[in-house]
């Protein structure tokens, strides 16, 4: 019989969550009689389904995406960037008792950043039968030989608990499903952690959502693996694959650098044909095979690939996958899911290894981090500057929890920086400083001891809040280096003094808001006491980024604001504007005041361009973004020195071009009040955090 549309239409539309107390009459316990009975019946049912003589075979069609994303930056909280996206069309075949075959009929991909990644073969297909008795992923390279929680062996390896009851309302019936939480008896063995949703009457598996213990992940670079398998009711009798999702996250093991690679696979299975008499010869050879390349390329996909990607593919982690990871952390000790202990090199960005500034000249550095287990980590960094012949560095001891909460103590001697935001990447700054004497930093010497508490994510689990207390000592630094051409400007004459500081730091990484708008926010509030005069001041900063796609175009709004109050305000706490970010068309930090605001409005539109082949790394896309922009800066002009800038409004206009996988940006701008033409070229801002 043919089921052209999904016969499980509406199967997941109405879910009524009930607390187990209301369903069972008493609080559910691990391994109580009800939970063990349900697990035993589901195990028997899984085995019986393979021997169900009424289900002889089936075929179906699957559509899916396999996407490779990269995530970078301190804390890995900003959404990952799509590097490569593949869309696939499959034919699915199954024959009793356990024969499976999948044929890739169509495949198309798009490359947004250079990469030569190749996926494991089983990432390009679906999972049938809710896995076999033993679970494997990545052809055994990622997860291998983990006992299934609903298998004869698994019954002796896992604990079970009925957590919730869900009611599924169909047109002609109501189905009650129990959420059966699963945890390993020994979390130091390769095991599953998560939940299985089982129909109460028949013990059929409706949904599986789980992760794995740390030791189950064979590849040491794996951070975690989350799997979601949903079944639909086909022909009112058979629970067969309906929707599947897998997320595999990797981080480096030798370098404690904020970078993560993510593979996401998403599948929808439809158009079932049941009991059509599939020939045994169809199932010979490998389980997953591919049609000839020309046939795959000719497959009629709808629309453009990037336009058809799921809307949340660029988010940090999908809600379903995040729920699996959260549940796994709750069910077993968090350290069983975390990376193993060890020593690694540490860096926040490439410039931690090498940089050039007017104060330090060429400076080389590195760091070491040691994970001690139980969330405890110690780290140290050091950098030697050849121009002023000084060593700068930091030492940190931190305790971190899987939830994101933590406590750290840091002592450091580093160069501080004046200004609310950076005006360019450190890689660009090093090159321009060395070759042309253009150093877009405003440094001062800072020694400090900082105690920091990071709270668990708040509200929608995206707001990050931290509290800091610090004792600091600031002093002026001198120009010690000489560029290849030109000369450096003098360094700012900061107030040399000691300070006691208490700070509240609030940040919401980029996330979808109303109407598909992407919003990110960073704000800080500081209460500061000067040790010499015992005077106090308060300072607040805001960096708000709002982006809204309109078809293939994008509106970009960025607001940067800062203000300080107090009778005596040191120069380093004032608001400084000027440069490609806060006020293009003006010299670097040309405008100062106790309060200031910079508002940018930009419109980005794709424009055709020639493609450039990069060998095995693909081709540069045949387009770039044209980005006209206007900016308005406002300052009160009040400063702590006689060198003041007029208060008022500073407008600027410009045109940007973004290309080369959206990695490179070129701007031409002019300030309309006391400004000039300015040309700048840099890596796009999204990548500054790793440079």
GIVENRA-V29513 format. One record per residue. RES is the residue in one letter. OMEGA is omega in degrees with one decimal (NA if undefined). D_FIRST is the distance of its C-alpha to the first C-alpha in whole Angstrom. Layout:
BEGIN
RES&OMEGA&D_FIRST  RES&OMEGA&D_FIRST
END
This chain:
BEGIN
X&-176.9&0  X&174.9&4  X&-172.4&7  X&172.5&10  X&-178.4&12  X&-179.5&13  X&178.5&11  X&-179.9&15  X&179.9&17  X&-174.0&20  X&-179.4&20  X&-175.9&23  X&-176.2&25  X&178.1&27  X&179.6&29  X&-177.8&32  X&176.2&34  X&176.1&36  X&-178.4&39  X&178.1&39  X&-176.6&42  X&-177.9&41  X&-172.1&37  X&179.3&39  X&178.2&42  X&-178.7&44  X&179.7&44  X&178.2&42  X&174.6&43  X&174.7&42  X&172.7&41  X&-172.3&42  X&-178.4&40  X&-178.6&37  X&-179.1&36  X&177.9&37  X&179.4&34  X&178.7&32  X&-179.8&32  X&179.9&32  X&178.3&29  X&178.3&27  X&179.2&28  X&-178.9&27  X&177.5&24  X&179.1&23  X&-178.3&24  X&-178.6&22  X&178.4&19  X&-180.0&20  X&-178.5&20  X&-174.5&17  X&178.7&16  X&175.5&13  X&-176.0&11  X&-179.7&12  X&171.8&11  X&170.1&9  X&-177.6&11  X&175.4&12  X&178.8&15  X&173.3&18  X&-177.4&21  X&179.1&24  X&168.4&28  X&-172.1&31  X&174.1&34  X&-177.5&37  X&176.6&40  X&-179.2&44  X&-176.1&46  X&178.1&50  X&-178.4&53  X&179.4&54  X&178.8&52  X&-177.4&49  X&178.8&48  X&-178.7&48  X&178.6&44  X&176.8&43  X&175.7&43  X&177.6&40  X&-178.8&41  X&179.2&38  X&176.8&35  X&171.5&32  X&-174.6&28  X&173.3&25  X&-174.5&22  X&160.7&20  X&-178.0&17  X&177.7&16  X&175.9&15  X&179.5&15  X&179.5&15  X&7.2&17  X&-175.7&19  X&179.0&20  X&179.2&20  X&177.4&19  X&177.6&20  X&-178.5&20  X&177.4&21  X&-178.5&23  X&-177.3&23  X&178.3&25  X&172.3&28  X&-177.7&31  X&174.3&34  X&-176.2&37  X&-179.4&40  X&172.5&43  X&-176.6&45  X&177.4&46  X&174.4&44  X&-176.8&43  X&171.6&41  X&-178.1&38  X&167.8&35  X&-176.6&34  X&-176.4&31  X&172.5&29  X&-176.5&30  X&179.1&27  X&-179.0&24  X&176.8&22  X&-179.7&23  X&177.4&20  X&-178.6&20  X&-175.3&23  X&175.3&25  X&179.9&26  X&178.4&29  X&-176.6&32  X&174.8&31  X&175.8&32  X&179.4&32  X&-177.7&34  X&178.6&34  X&180.0&36  X&-178.0&39  X&176.5&38  X&-176.5&37  X&170.7&37  X&172.4&36  X&-178.7&36  X&178.5&35  X&-178.6&32  X&176.4&33  X&177.6&30  X&179.2&31  X&177.9&33  X&-177.7&36  X&-179.6&35  X&178.0&36  X&-174.5&40  X&-172.7&40  X&168.9&39  X&-176.1&40  X&176.6&38  X&174.6&38  X&-173.6&36  X&-176.5&37  X&171.8&35  X&179.4&33  X&178.0&30  X&177.1&28  X&-177.8&25  X&174.2&24  X&-177.4&21  X&-173.5&21  X&-177.7&20  X&173.4&22  X&-177.7&24  X&178.0&24  X&-176.8&27  X&175.8&27  X&171.7&30  X&-178.0&32  X&178.3&33  X&-175.3&36  X&172.8&36  X&179.9&39  X&173.9&41  X&178.2&44  X&-176.2&46  X&174.2&45  X&175.1&47  X&179.0&44  X&-173.4&41  X&176.4&39  X&172.9&36  X&178.7&37  X&-175.1&35  X&173.6&33  X&178.4&29  X&-170.6&27  X&175.7&26  X&-172.4&24  X&-172.7&27  X&-172.9&25  X&-176.9&23  X&175.5&25  X&176.6&22  X&179.1&23  X&-176.2&22  X&172.7&24  X&178.7&27  X&-172.3&30  X&171.9&33  X&-176.5&36  X&172.8&38  X&-176.4&42  X&-174.5&44  X&178.3&44  X&-177.7&41  X&-172.1&41  X&179.4&42  X&-176.5&43  X&178.3&47  X&-179.5&46  X&175.6&43  X&173.1&44  X&178.2&40  X&178.1&37  X&-176.2&34  X&174.7&30  X&177.3&28  X&177.3&24  X&176.8&22  X&175.8&19  X&-178.8&16  X&-176.8&14  X&-179.8&11  X&176.6&9  X&-175.7&12  X&-169.8&13  X&174.5&13  X&-175.1&15  X&-174.7&15  X&-178.9&17  X&179.7&18  X&-179.8&21  X&179.4&24  X&177.0&28  X&175.6&30  X&-179.3&34  X&-177.2&37  X&179.3&40  X&170.4&43  X&179.3&47  X&179.8&50  X&-178.9&52  X&-178.2&55  X&178.6&56  X&-175.3&55  X&-174.7&55  X&179.0&52  X&-179.9&49  X&171.7&46  X&-174.8&43  X&170.6&39  X&178.1&36  X&175.1&33  X&-180.0&29  X&-175.4&27  X&169.0&23  X&-177.0&20  X&-174.8&17  X&171.2&14  X&-179.1&11  X&165.0&8  X&-173.8&6  X&173.8&5  X&178.3&7  X&178.3&7  X&180.0&11  X&-177.2&13  X&178.1&17  X&-177.8&19  X&-179.7&21  X&-171.0&19  X&176.8&21  X&177.7&24  X&-178.0&27  X&-178.5&27  X&-178.8&24  X&179.3&25  X&-177.2&26  X&171.3&26  X&177.6&26  X&-176.7&29  X&-178.7&31  X&177.4&32  X&176.8&28  X&-178.0&28  X&-177.0&31  X&-177.7&29  X&-173.8&26  X&170.9&26  X&179.7&26  X&174.0&27  X&177.8&31  X&-175.2&33  X&-177.7&33  X&179.1&35  X&-176.4&34  X&179.3&31  X&175.6&32  X&-171.8&31  X&-176.0&34  X&-176.2&35  X&-178.9&35  X&179.8&39  X&-177.9&40  X&177.9&41  X&177.9&38  X&-176.8&35  X&-179.2&36  X&-179.5&33  X&178.9&34  X&177.4&38  X&176.6&37  X&-178.9&36  X&178.6&39  X&179.8&41  X&179.7&39  X&179.6&40  X&-179.9&44  X&-172.4&44  X&178.2&43  X&177.7&45  X&-174.7&48  X&-176.3&48  X&176.4&50  X&179.3&47  X&-175.0&45  X&179.0&47  X&-178.0&49  X&176.7&51  X&176.6&55  X&179.9&57  X&179.4&59  X&171.5&58  X&-176.9&60  X&174.4&60  X&173.8&60  X&-179.8&59  X&-178.3&59  X&-177.5&60  X&172.1&63  X&179.3&64  X&-178.8&65  X&178.1&67  X&176.4&68  X&173.4&71  X&-179.3&73  X&179.9&77  X&-173.6&78  X&-169.6&76  X&174.4&76  X&179.8&74  X&179.8&72  X&-178.0&70  X&176.2&68  X&178.9&65  X&179.6&64  X&176.0&63  X&179.9&61  X&174.6&61  X&-173.9&58  X&-177.2&59  X&-179.0&56  X&-179.5&56  X&-177.7&55  X&-178.7&59  X&172.9&60  X&-176.9&63  X&176.6&64  X&177.0&66  X&176.6&67  X&179.0&70  X&179.2&71  X&179.8&74  X&-175.8&76  X&-176.8&78  X&-179.7&80  X&173.9&81  X&178.1&81  X&174.3&79  X&175.4&76  X&-178.5&74  X&-177.8&71  X&174.0&69  X&-174.2&68  X&166.7&66  X&-172.4&65  X&172.6&61  X&-173.8&59  X&176.3&56  X&-178.4&53  X&-179.8&49  X&-175.2&49  X&176.5&51  X&179.7&54  X&179.1&57  X&-178.3&61  X&174.2&63  X&-175.0&67  X&172.8&68  X&-176.0&71  X&169.7&71  X&-173.7&74  X&170.8&72  X&172.9&73  X&-175.8&72  X&175.5&71  X&178.7&72  X&-178.5&69  X&180.0&66  X&175.6&64  X&178.9&64  X&179.6&65  X&177.8&63  X&179.3&61  X&177.2&64  X&176.7&63  X&-177.9&64  X&179.7&67  X&-180.0&68  X&-178.7&68  X&179.4&70  X&-177.6&72  X&-171.6&73  X&-171.0&74  X&-179.3&75  X&-179.7&76  X&-177.6&73  X&-179.0&73  X&169.8&70  X&176.0&71  X&-168.2&74  X&168.0&74  X&-179.2&77  X&179.8&77  X&170.9&75  X&-176.5&76  X&170.5&74  X&-171.3&72  X&170.7&69  X&-173.3&67  X&174.8&64  X&175.7&61  X&179.8&58  X&173.5&56  X&178.4&52  X&-174.3&50  X&175.9&51  X&-178.2&49  X&180.0&45  X&177.7&46  X&-179.2&47  X&178.3&51  X&-177.2&53  X&177.1&57  X&176.8&60  X&-179.7&63  X&165.5&66  X&-174.0&70  X&169.0&72  X&-173.1&75  X&171.4&76  X&-179.1&79  X&174.3&79  X&-178.3&81  X&174.8&82  X&-177.2&81  X&171.7&83  X&-176.8&82  X&-174.4&82  X&176.3&80  X&179.9&81  X&177.4&78  X&177.7&78  X&178.2&79  X&-179.5&80  X&-179.2&81  X&169.4&80  X&179.6&80  X&179.2&82  X&-179.5&80  X&178.6&80  X&-176.9&83  X&176.0&81  X&178.3&83  X&-175.7&83  X&172.1&83  X&-177.2&81  X&168.3&78  X&-171.4&76  X&169.2&73  X&-172.5&70  X&170.2&67  X&-176.5&64  X&-177.8&61  X&-178.0&58  X&171.5&55  X&179.2&51  X&-176.6&49  X&179.6&47  X&178.6&44  X&176.4&42  X&-175.1&44  X&173.5&44  X&-179.2&42  X&178.7&41  X&178.1&45  X&-174.3&46  X&170.6&49  X&-174.7&51  X&170.7&54  X&-180.0&57  X&178.1&60  X&179.4&63  X&-173.5&66  X&169.6&69  X&-169.8&72  X&177.2&75  X&178.3&79  X&-172.2&81  X&-175.8&83  X&-176.4&87  X&-177.5&87  X&176.7&85  X&-176.4&83  X&175.3&80  X&177.4&77  X&-177.8&73  X&178.3&71  X&177.9&67  X&178.3&65  X&173.8&62  X&-175.1&59  X&-179.9&56  X&-179.1&54  X&179.4&51  X&-177.3&49  X&176.3&46  X&173.1&44  X&-172.4&44  X&178.7&41  X&178.4&43  X&-177.4&46  X&173.5&47  X&-177.9&50  X&176.3&52  X&176.4&55  X&179.7&57  X&177.4&60  X&-177.3&62  X&179.3&65  X&177.6&68  X&-178.8&71  X&177.0&74  X&179.6&76  X&-178.5&80  X&-178.2&83  X&-174.2&83  X&176.2&80  X&-177.2&80  X&-175.0&79  X&178.8&76  X&177.1&74  X&176.9&75  X&-178.4&72  X&179.5&72  X&178.9&70  X&-177.3&70  X&-174.0&68  X&-176.0&65  X&-172.2&63  X&179.3&65  X&178.7&67  X&-177.2&67  X&175.3&70  X&177.6&72  X&-179.8&74  X&178.7&72  X&-177.3&73  X&-175.3&75  X&-177.6&75  X&175.3&76  X&176.3&76  X&177.9&76  X&179.9&73  X&-179.6&70  X&174.9&67  X&-179.0&65  X&179.7&62  X&172.3&60  X&-174.9&58  X&178.3&56  X&-176.6&53  X&-179.6&51  X&178.4&49  X&-179.9&48  X&179.9&50  X&179.2&49  X&178.2&50  X&176.0&51  X&-178.8&48  X&179.5&50  X&178.0&49  X&178.4&49  X&-176.9&48  X&177.8&46  X&176.1&46  X&-179.2&44  X&173.0&46  X&-178.5&47  X&-176.8&45  X&175.3&46  X&168.0&48  X&-178.7&50  X&173.7&51  X&-169.6&54  X&170.8&55  X&-178.2&58  X&172.5&59  X&-176.9&62  X&178.2&64  X&176.9&66  X&-179.6&68  X&177.8&71  X&177.6&73  X&174.8&76  X&-178.6&79  X&-179.4&80  X&-178.4&81  X&-179.5&83  X&178.8&85  X&179.5&87  X&-176.7&85  X&175.3&83  X&-179.0&80  X&177.1&80  X&176.2&78  X&-170.3&76  X&178.0&73  X&178.4&72  X&176.9&69  X&176.0&68  X&-179.7&65  X&179.1&63  X&178.5&61  X&174.7&58  X&-176.7&56  X&-177.0&53  X&-179.1&52  X&-176.2&51  X&-177.2&48  X&178.5&50  X&-171.1&52  X&177.9&55  X&176.5&57  X&-179.0&60  X&166.8&62  X&-174.1&65  X&175.9&66  X&172.0&69  X&-174.1&71  X&174.5&73  X&-179.2&75  X&-176.2&78  X&-178.7&75  X&173.0&74  X&-179.9&72  X&175.7&70  X&178.2&67  X&176.9&65  X&-175.1&62  X&168.3&60  X&179.9&57  X&-169.8&55  X&-178.5&55  X&-175.6&52  X&-179.9&53  X&-173.9&57  X&179.2&56  X&-178.8&55  X&NA&58
END
